[in-house]
Amino acid sequence: CVGSKLMRIFVQCALDRLHSEQVRGLRPERVSPLCELVLDDGGASTRKEAVFCMFKAAHALRRGMGPEMTEAHLRTLSEVMHTFQKDAGQDIYCEGELTRCAYFVLDGAVVVERRLPSGKYDRGARRAGFWVGLEEFVDAVARGCGGARRARVCASSPARVAALSVSQLASLQASAPELGRALLTHLVSEVLVERTHKIRAETPNAFSEAELDARAPAPTPASSQAP
């Protein structure tokens, strides 16, 4: 019918525009509306291409998949990881749930809500290009089983997220060792950075090594006379 033909034309135009955005440099705010049109009404191959474009745009913001990721690696991840949409206020996971996945934010924003020992809540925002749930995920990979989530994560605006499961990472390490190694190395480094920030936030009087060196007293010149 005429309606379906027009929709195919719209989808093809959106896909052509996505390709032009790749040439000019992907920006999530430009890519996402086009991707949503393709994901809603495109065929399997065009939907796959749209998801890849979203991965590429989100990664480009801060090299969120790791500095060693090639375009081929990103395409593989876009085909392996499960992507889904959450409306504002919907949970991605809740505190106490069993850890099965880590989540990469492709578009929109999410809120990480953690209950502190004092009973208060610590809230932090994560936007496209960031991972959430990494600390428990890396622990699950190391131990071979998932522990309980220590925070709640929900969408603060309409958000599209990609999930990487422990079993998917293990499969990547077996089938694509270079990709699996680079990804796991990056995820561990992200956890270490996050833990460092957390320690500094909890201990405001802590100093870095450079700051400690600057505060150290100057060494006393050795005496030229024998004792």
C-alpha positions in Angstrom: 0.0 0.0 0.0 1.0 3.6 -0.4 1.4 4.0 3.4 4.0 1.2 3.7 5.9 2.5 0.6 6.1 6.0 2.2 7.3 4.5 5.4 10.0 2.5 3.6 11.1 5.8 1.9 11.2 7.6 5.3 13.3 4.7 6.8 15.7 4.8 3.9 16.1 8.5 4.2 16.8 8.2 7.9 19.4 5.5 7.2 21.0 7.7 4.5 21.1 10.6 7.0 22.7 8.3 9.6 25.5 7.5 7.1 26.0 11.2 6.5 26.2 11.8 10.2 29.0 9.2 10.4 31.0 11.1 7.9 30.6 14.4 9.8 31.1 12.9 13.2 28.4 11.2 15.1 26.4 13.2 17.7 23.9 11.4 19.9 21.3 14.2 19.7 21.4 14.0 15.9 21.6 10.2 15.7 19.0 9.1 18.2 15.8 10.4 16.6 16.9 8.9 13.2 17.7 5.6 14.9 14.4 5.4 16.7 12.6 5.8 13.3 14.6 3.0 11.8 14.2 0.8 14.9 10.4 1.3 14.9 9.8 0.8 11.2 12.9 -0.6 9.5 13.8 -4.1 8.5 16.2 -6.4 10.3 19.3 -5.2 8.4 18.4 -1.5 8.8 17.7 -1.9 12.5 21.1 -3.6 13.0 22.7 -0.6 11.3 20.8 1.9 13.4 21.9 0.1 16.6 25.5 0.2 15.4 25.3 3.9 14.8 24.0 4.4 18.4 26.9 2.4 19.8 29.4 4.4 17.7 27.9 7.7 18.7 27.8 6.9 22.5 31.4 5.4 22.4 32.7 8.5 20.7 31.6 10.8 23.6 34.3 9.5 25.9 35.6 6.3 24.4 33.2 4.6 26.7 33.9 1.1 25.3 37.6 1.5 25.8 40.5 3.1 24.0 41.4 0.0 22.0 38.0 -0.4 20.5 38.0 -0.5 16.7 35.0 0.0 14.4 34.8 -3.7 13.8 34.8 -4.3 17.6 32.0 -1.8 18.1 29.9 -3.5 15.4 30.4 -6.9 17.0 29.3 -5.5 20.4 26.3 -3.9 18.8 25.2 -7.3 17.5 26.0 -9.2 20.7 24.6 -6.9 23.4 20.9 -6.6 24.0 19.5 -3.1 23.6 16.3 -1.9 25.1 14.3 1.3 25.9 13.2 2.6 29.3 10.9 5.5 29.9 11.6 8.1 32.6 11.2 6.5 36.1 11.4 2.9 34.9 14.0 0.7 36.7 16.9 -0.9 34.9 17.7 -2.8 38.0 16.9 -2.6 41.7 19.0 -2.9 44.9 19.2 -6.5 46.1 18.7 -8.0 42.6 21.2 -10.7 41.4 23.9 -9.2 39.2 23.7 -10.6 35.7 24.7 -7.7 33.4 26.5 -4.4 33.1 24.7 -1.7 31.1 26.1 0.9 28.6 24.0 4.0 28.2 23.4 4.7 24.4 21.1 7.6 24.7 19.3 9.6 27.4 20.2 9.6 31.1 19.9 7.3 34.1 20.2 7.8 37.8 22.2 5.6 40.2 20.7 5.7 43.7 22.7 4.1 46.5 21.7 3.9 50.1 24.4 4.9 52.5 25.1 3.4 55.9 23.7 6.6 57.5 20.3 5.8 55.9 20.6 8.7 53.4 20.7 8.2 49.6 23.6 9.1 47.3 22.3 9.9 43.7 24.4 10.3 40.6 23.5 10.8 36.9 25.0 8.9 34.0 24.5 9.9 30.4 25.3 8.4 27.0 28.8 6.9 26.9 28.8 5.7 30.5 28.4 2.3 32.0 26.3 1.5 35.1 26.5 -1.6 37.3 30.1 -2.3 36.6 31.4 -2.8 40.2 29.1 -5.8 40.9 29.5 -7.0 37.3 33.3 -7.2 37.5 33.0 -9.0 40.9 30.6 -11.5 39.3 33.0 -12.1 36.4 35.9 -12.7 38.9 33.9 -15.0 41.2 32.0 -16.8 38.5 28.6 -15.9 40.1 26.7 -12.7 40.6 26.1 -11.1 44.0 23.4 -8.7 45.0 23.1 -5.3 43.6 24.1 -2.5 46.0 22.2 0.3 44.2 19.1 1.0 42.2 19.4 2.4 38.6 16.4 4.0 36.8 15.9 6.1 33.7 15.7 9.8 34.5 14.6 10.5 30.9 13.7 8.2 28.0 16.9 6.2 27.7 18.2 3.4 25.5 20.6 1.0 27.1 22.7 -2.0 26.0 23.2 -4.9 28.4 26.3 -7.1 28.5 25.9 -10.3 30.4 28.6 -12.3 32.2 28.0 -15.2 29.7 28.3 -12.9 26.7 31.6 -11.5 28.0 32.8 -15.1 28.5 31.8 -16.0 24.9 33.6 -12.9 23.5 36.7 -13.9 25.4 36.6 -17.3 23.7 35.5 -16.3 20.2 37.2 -12.9 19.9 40.0 -12.9 22.4 41.4 -9.5 21.4 38.0 -7.8 21.8 37.2 -9.7 25.0 40.5 -8.8 26.6 40.3 -5.1 25.6 36.7 -4.8 26.9 37.4 -6.5 30.2 40.5 -4.5 30.8 38.6 -1.3 30.2 35.7 -2.3 32.5 38.1 -3.1 35.3 39.8 0.3 34.8 36.4 2.0 35.0 35.7 0.3 38.3 39.1 1.4 39.7 38.4 5.0 38.7 35.0 4.9 40.2 36.3 3.4 43.5 39.0 6.1 43.7 36.4 8.8 43.3 34.2 7.2 45.9 37.1 7.0 48.4 38.0 10.6 47.8 34.4 11.6 48.3 34.2 9.7 51.6 37.6 11.0 52.8 37.7 14.7 52.0 41.1 15.1 53.8 42.8 12.5 51.6 45.6 13.7 49.3 47.0 12.4 46.1 50.6 11.3 45.9 51.5 14.5 44.1 49.8 16.5 46.9 51.6 14.6 49.6 54.9 15.1 47.9 54.2 18.9 47.7 53.3 18.9 51.4 56.4 16.9 52.5 59.1 19.0 54.2 62.2 19.6 52.2 65.1 17.2 53.0 67.7 18.6 55.4 71.1 18.9 53.7 73.6 16.3 55.1 76.2 17.7 57.4 79.7 17.8 56.0 81.2 17.2 59.5 81.6 13.7 60.9 79.5 13.0 63.9 
